[in-house]
C-alpha cells in the first residue's frame, strides 16, 4: 500500500542496543532540557502503575475511533518497539484495551504512546506495561481504516518518526531522533552530574546562587 493515508512502510534500522540502554535511566525532564525544552508530547498521562518506558518507535496513524491499522501494526512489531499511535487526539472512542495490551506484551512490545483514548483503564493501572494516553472511555473502536504504519506522526504536538527513541516517565513522553540520540544522551549525563552537585551543595549549605545577581543587577 503506497497511497498517502493508506500505506504501510518498512521499518527503519534500529538504534544500537547500548544507545537505547543509555536512556533507561534518563529522565524525560533532562532529555527535554537537552533538546532546547521544546520537544515532548503535551496532554498525555501515564495509565500504568509504574515503569520507565524506553524503546524504538513503531508509528501508526489511524482515523479517529478506528484501530484496524493498530492491529495490523502488531505484524511488524519487534521486541522493544513502542507502539506510537496518532489518533488525532480524539477521546470519544478508545483505540486499545486490555486484550490488545495483553497481546502486545506477548510480542515484547515495550509500551503504548497514544494521542487518543484507551479503555479497561483498571487493567492498565494494575500492571507495569507502560501506557501513555489522553483519556479513558468505555466506548470501543471501529475496524474500518484507513491508516498508515511507519510514517511520521504527531503526538501531542510532538513529531515522531519511525525509529525514534521513545522515553516516558511520570513527567511525560519525549522522542529523540536516532541521529541525535548520542549527543542528547551525552548532554543528559553532563546535566545529571551538575544537578547531583547542586543537590549535594544544598544539603551542605554551599549552594551557589550568584548567577541570580545578573538578573537583578540593581538589587
C-alpha beads as a LAMMPS data file, in Angstrom:
LAMMPS data file: protein, C-alpha beads

219 atoms
218 bonds

1 atom types
1 bond types

-500.0 500.0 xlo xhi
-500.0 500.0 ylo yhi
-500.0 500.0 zlo zhi

Masses

1 110.0

Atoms # bond

1 1 1 0.000 0.000 0.000
2 1 1 1.584 3.282 -1.063
3 1 1 -1.193 5.890 -1.269
4 1 1 -0.886 8.609 1.419
5 1 1 -3.435 7.948 4.112
6 1 1 -3.431 4.210 3.435
7 1 1 0.131 2.924 3.364
8 1 1 2.498 0.624 5.197
9 1 1 6.206 1.453 5.078
10 1 1 9.114 -0.846 6.011
11 1 1 10.649 -0.219 9.432
12 1 1 13.882 1.777 9.629
13 1 1 17.110 0.447 11.155
14 1 1 17.025 0.278 14.932
15 1 1 19.310 2.278 17.242
16 1 1 22.254 0.409 18.735
17 1 1 21.272 -1.532 21.887
18 1 1 23.858 0.242 24.039
19 1 1 22.444 3.598 22.966
20 1 1 18.940 2.517 23.955
21 1 1 20.250 1.206 27.263
22 1 1 21.752 4.595 27.995
23 1 1 18.271 6.131 28.086
24 1 1 16.880 3.613 30.577
25 1 1 17.941 5.788 33.492
26 1 1 17.462 9.131 31.739
27 1 1 14.686 11.412 32.995
28 1 1 12.403 12.941 30.389
29 1 1 12.911 16.347 32.009
30 1 1 16.643 16.227 31.341
31 1 1 16.156 14.861 27.830
32 1 1 13.797 17.747 27.094
33 1 1 16.290 20.220 28.575
34 1 1 18.906 18.943 26.145
35 1 1 16.585 19.410 23.178
36 1 1 16.019 23.126 23.894
37 1 1 12.946 22.387 26.048
38 1 1 10.572 22.417 23.071
39 1 1 10.431 18.662 22.361
40 1 1 7.879 16.461 24.089
41 1 1 4.240 15.414 23.966
42 1 1 1.678 17.609 25.702
43 1 1 -1.576 16.336 27.182
44 1 1 -0.739 12.647 27.694
45 1 1 -0.800 10.921 31.071
46 1 1 0.514 7.583 32.314
47 1 1 -2.129 4.921 32.874
48 1 1 0.163 2.155 34.163
49 1 1 1.083 1.531 37.789
50 1 1 4.785 2.218 37.396
51 1 1 7.642 1.793 34.981
52 1 1 10.106 3.711 32.832
53 1 1 9.362 3.425 29.114
54 1 1 12.264 3.134 26.671
55 1 1 12.051 1.714 23.160
56 1 1 12.012 2.319 19.428
57 1 1 9.032 3.993 17.769
58 1 1 6.744 1.862 15.606
59 1 1 4.373 4.561 14.402
60 1 1 0.724 4.281 13.432
61 1 1 -1.642 6.943 12.124
62 1 1 -5.293 5.997 12.337
63 1 1 -8.655 7.582 11.747
64 1 1 -10.324 8.825 14.916
65 1 1 -12.006 5.960 16.756
66 1 1 -10.669 3.229 14.439
67 1 1 -7.953 0.704 15.328
68 1 1 -7.693 -1.517 12.219
69 1 1 -4.157 -0.326 11.456
70 1 1 -3.110 -0.703 15.087
71 1 1 -3.965 -4.383 14.861
72 1 1 -2.030 -4.613 11.599
73 1 1 0.971 -2.915 13.183
74 1 1 1.371 -5.888 15.508
75 1 1 2.542 -7.854 12.455
76 1 1 5.554 -5.531 12.161
77 1 1 6.367 -5.199 15.867
78 1 1 9.783 -6.245 17.119
79 1 1 10.687 -6.794 20.770
80 1 1 11.492 -3.426 22.300
81 1 1 9.280 -1.422 19.958
82 1 1 6.937 1.234 21.339
83 1 1 3.620 1.471 19.541
84 1 1 3.224 5.216 18.924
85 1 1 -0.336 5.882 17.771
86 1 1 -1.566 9.131 16.267
87 1 1 -5.307 9.079 16.817
88 1 1 -5.656 12.786 16.190
89 1 1 -6.234 13.490 19.874
90 1 1 -9.781 12.148 19.677
91 1 1 -11.045 10.794 23.021
92 1 1 -14.604 9.871 22.041
93 1 1 -13.677 6.207 21.482
94 1 1 -10.899 4.009 22.829
95 1 1 -8.226 2.721 20.471
96 1 1 -6.777 -0.044 22.691
97 1 1 -7.814 -2.029 25.742
98 1 1 -6.792 -4.925 27.939
99 1 1 -6.816 -7.549 25.155
100 1 1 -4.509 -5.522 22.895
101 1 1 -2.258 -4.689 25.841
102 1 1 -2.010 -8.371 26.781
103 1 1 -1.202 -9.367 23.204
104 1 1 1.390 -6.596 22.893
105 1 1 3.188 -7.971 25.939
106 1 1 3.481 -11.410 24.319
107 1 1 5.221 -9.760 21.342
108 1 1 7.732 -7.985 23.541
109 1 1 6.324 -4.548 22.769
110 1 1 7.736 -2.072 25.290
111 1 1 4.648 0.119 25.658
112 1 1 1.950 2.303 24.120
113 1 1 2.010 6.045 23.452
114 1 1 -1.415 7.136 22.196
115 1 1 -2.724 10.514 21.118
116 1 1 -6.202 9.289 21.875
117 1 1 -8.088 7.241 24.445
118 1 1 -7.863 3.763 25.955
119 1 1 -10.342 1.617 27.821
120 1 1 -10.015 -1.054 30.541
121 1 1 -8.063 1.543 32.482
122 1 1 -8.129 -0.553 35.656
123 1 1 -6.215 -3.336 33.888
124 1 1 -3.523 -0.879 32.808
125 1 1 -3.275 0.674 36.270
126 1 1 -2.903 -2.758 37.855
127 1 1 0.219 -3.544 35.819
128 1 1 3.591 -2.213 34.772
129 1 1 3.088 -2.218 30.985
130 1 1 3.795 1.428 30.099
131 1 1 0.847 3.210 28.542
132 1 1 0.540 6.947 27.948
133 1 1 -2.715 8.308 26.529
134 1 1 -5.030 11.295 26.695
135 1 1 -8.015 9.715 28.432
136 1 1 -10.002 6.581 29.184
137 1 1 -13.509 5.898 27.901
138 1 1 -15.777 2.862 27.772
139 1 1 -16.697 3.248 24.069
140 1 1 -14.740 0.894 21.843
141 1 1 -13.280 1.408 18.348
142 1 1 -14.305 0.500 14.838
143 1 1 -12.122 -1.523 12.472
144 1 1 -12.579 0.006 9.042
145 1 1 -9.416 2.046 8.358
146 1 1 -7.810 3.859 6.727
147 1 1 -4.449 4.323 8.374
148 1 1 -0.678 4.331 7.983
149 1 1 2.218 2.419 9.546
150 1 1 5.845 3.525 9.866
151 1 1 5.259 7.123 8.792
152 1 1 5.955 10.346 10.709
153 1 1 3.151 11.110 13.173
154 1 1 2.232 13.846 15.632
155 1 1 1.640 13.026 19.285
156 1 1 0.507 15.867 21.498
157 1 1 2.313 18.382 19.310
158 1 1 5.479 16.263 19.132
159 1 1 6.600 14.896 15.773
160 1 1 7.703 11.264 15.978
161 1 1 9.464 9.451 13.149
162 1 1 9.706 5.670 12.851
163 1 1 12.827 4.515 14.675
164 1 1 12.979 7.440 17.113
165 1 1 13.927 6.580 20.675
166 1 1 10.879 6.963 22.915
167 1 1 11.286 7.681 26.623
168 1 1 8.426 8.018 29.095
169 1 1 8.211 8.526 32.852
170 1 1 5.994 10.252 35.421
171 1 1 6.664 13.627 33.777
172 1 1 5.576 12.611 30.270
173 1 1 6.942 11.354 26.954
174 1 1 9.729 12.556 24.655
175 1 1 11.002 11.291 21.304
176 1 1 14.698 11.505 20.448
177 1 1 15.706 11.258 16.767
178 1 1 18.111 8.367 16.384
179 1 1 20.710 10.541 14.624
180 1 1 20.813 12.952 17.572
181 1 1 20.493 10.402 20.368
182 1 1 24.175 10.035 21.230
183 1 1 24.663 13.806 21.557
184 1 1 21.472 14.202 23.583
185 1 1 22.489 11.396 25.924
186 1 1 25.915 12.963 26.426
187 1 1 24.216 16.211 27.422
188 1 1 21.889 14.361 29.789
189 1 1 24.802 12.700 31.563
190 1 1 26.572 16.056 31.997
191 1 1 23.401 17.620 33.378
192 1 1 22.880 14.705 35.772
193 1 1 26.324 15.408 37.214
194 1 1 25.593 19.138 37.553
195 1 1 22.264 18.528 39.258
196 1 1 23.758 15.944 41.615
197 1 1 26.360 18.519 42.653
198 1 1 23.678 21.190 43.145
199 1 1 21.693 18.898 45.431
200 1 1 24.801 17.998 47.391
201 1 1 25.677 21.689 47.749
202 1 1 22.176 22.489 49.008
203 1 1 22.478 19.806 51.676
204 1 1 25.914 21.115 52.624
205 1 1 24.759 24.729 52.743
206 1 1 27.162 25.799 49.971
207 1 1 24.722 26.199 47.069
208 1 1 25.944 28.909 44.688
209 1 1 23.189 31.353 43.669
210 1 1 25.484 34.060 42.357
211 1 1 24.001 33.697 38.867
212 1 1 20.879 35.438 40.198
213 1 1 22.742 38.740 40.612
214 1 1 22.937 39.149 36.848
215 1 1 19.148 39.024 36.629
216 1 1 18.779 41.697 39.343
217 1 1 21.797 43.971 38.911
218 1 1 20.209 46.845 40.893
219 1 1 19.083 44.740 43.851

Bonds

1 1 1 2
2 1 2 3
3 1 3 4
4 1 4 5
5 1 5 6
6 1 6 7
7 1 7 8
8 1 8 9
9 1 9 10
10 1 10 11
11 1 11 12
12 1 12 13
13 1 13 14
14 1 14 15
15 1 15 16
16 1 16 17
17 1 17 18
18 1 18 19
19 1 19 20
20 1 20 21
21 1 21 22
22 1 22 23
23 1 23 24
24 1 24 25
25 1 25 26
26 1 26 27
27 1 27 28
28 1 28 29
29 1 29 30
30 1 30 31
31 1 31 32
32 1 32 33
33 1 33 34
34 1 34 35
35 1 35 36
36 1 36 37
37 1 37 38
38 1 38 39
39 1 39 40
40 1 40 41
41 1 41 42
42 1 42 43
43 1 43 44
44 1 44 45
45 1 45 46
46 1 46 47
47 1 47 48
48 1 48 49
49 1 49 50
50 1 50 51
51 1 51 52
52 1 52 53
53 1 53 54
54 1 54 55
55 1 55 56
56 1 56 57
57 1 57 58
58 1 58 59
59 1 59 60
60 1 60 61
61 1 61 62
62 1 62 63
63 1 63 64
64 1 64 65
65 1 65 66
66 1 66 67
67 1 67 68
68 1 68 69
69 1 69 70
70 1 70 71
71 1 71 72
72 1 72 73
73 1 73 74
74 1 74 75
75 1 75 76
76 1 76 77
77 1 77 78
78 1 78 79
79 1 79 80
80 1 80 81
81 1 81 82
82 1 82 83
83 1 83 84
84 1 84 85
85 1 85 86
86 1 86 87
87 1 87 88
88 1 88 89
89 1 89 90
90 1 90 91
91 1 91 92
92 1 92 93
93 1 93 94
94 1 94 95
95 1 95 96
96 1 96 97
97 1 97 98
98 1 98 99
99 1 99 100
100 1 100 101
101 1 101 102
102 1 102 103
103 1 103 104
104 1 104 105
105 1 105 106
106 1 106 107
107 1 107 108
108 1 108 109
109 1 109 110
110 1 110 111
111 1 111 112
112 1 112 113
113 1 113 114
114 1 114 115
115 1 115 116
116 1 116 117
117 1 117 118
118 1 118 119
119 1 119 120
120 1 120 121
121 1 121 122
122 1 122 123
123 1 123 124
124 1 124 125
125 1 125 126
126 1 126 127
127 1 127 128
128 1 128 129
129 1 129 130
130 1 130 131
131 1 131 132
132 1 132 133
133 1 133 134
134 1 134 135
135 1 135 136
136 1 136 137
137 1 137 138
138 1 138 139
139 1 139 140
140 1 140 141
141 1 141 142
142 1 142 143
143 1 143 144
144 1 144 145
145 1 145 146
146 1 146 147
147 1 147 148
148 1 148 149
149 1 149 150
150 1 150 151
151 1 151 152
152 1 152 153
153 1 153 154
154 1 154 155
155 1 155 156
156 1 156 157
157 1 157 158
158 1 158 159
159 1 159 160
160 1 160 161
161 1 161 162
162 1 162 163
163 1 163 164
164 1 164 165
165 1 165 166
166 1 166 167
167 1 167 168
168 1 168 169
169 1 169 170
170 1 170 171
171 1 171 172
172 1 172 173
173 1 173 174
174 1 174 175
175 1 175 176
176 1 176 177
177 1 177 178
178 1 178 179
179 1 179 180
180 1 180 181
181 1 181 182
182 1 182 183
183 1 183 184
184 1 184 185
185 1 185 186
186 1 186 187
187 1 187 188
188 1 188 189
189 1 189 190
190 1 190 191
191 1 191 192
192 1 192 193
193 1 193 194
194 1 194 195
195 1 195 196
196 1 196 197
197 1 197 198
198 1 198 199
199 1 199 200
200 1 200 201
201 1 201 202
202 1 202 203
203 1 203 204
204 1 204 205
205 1 205 206
206 1 206 207
207 1 207 208
208 1 208 209
209 1 209 210
210 1 210 211
211 1 211 212
212 1 212 213
213 1 213 214
214 1 214 215
215 1 215 216
216 1 216 217
217 1 217 218
218 1 218 219
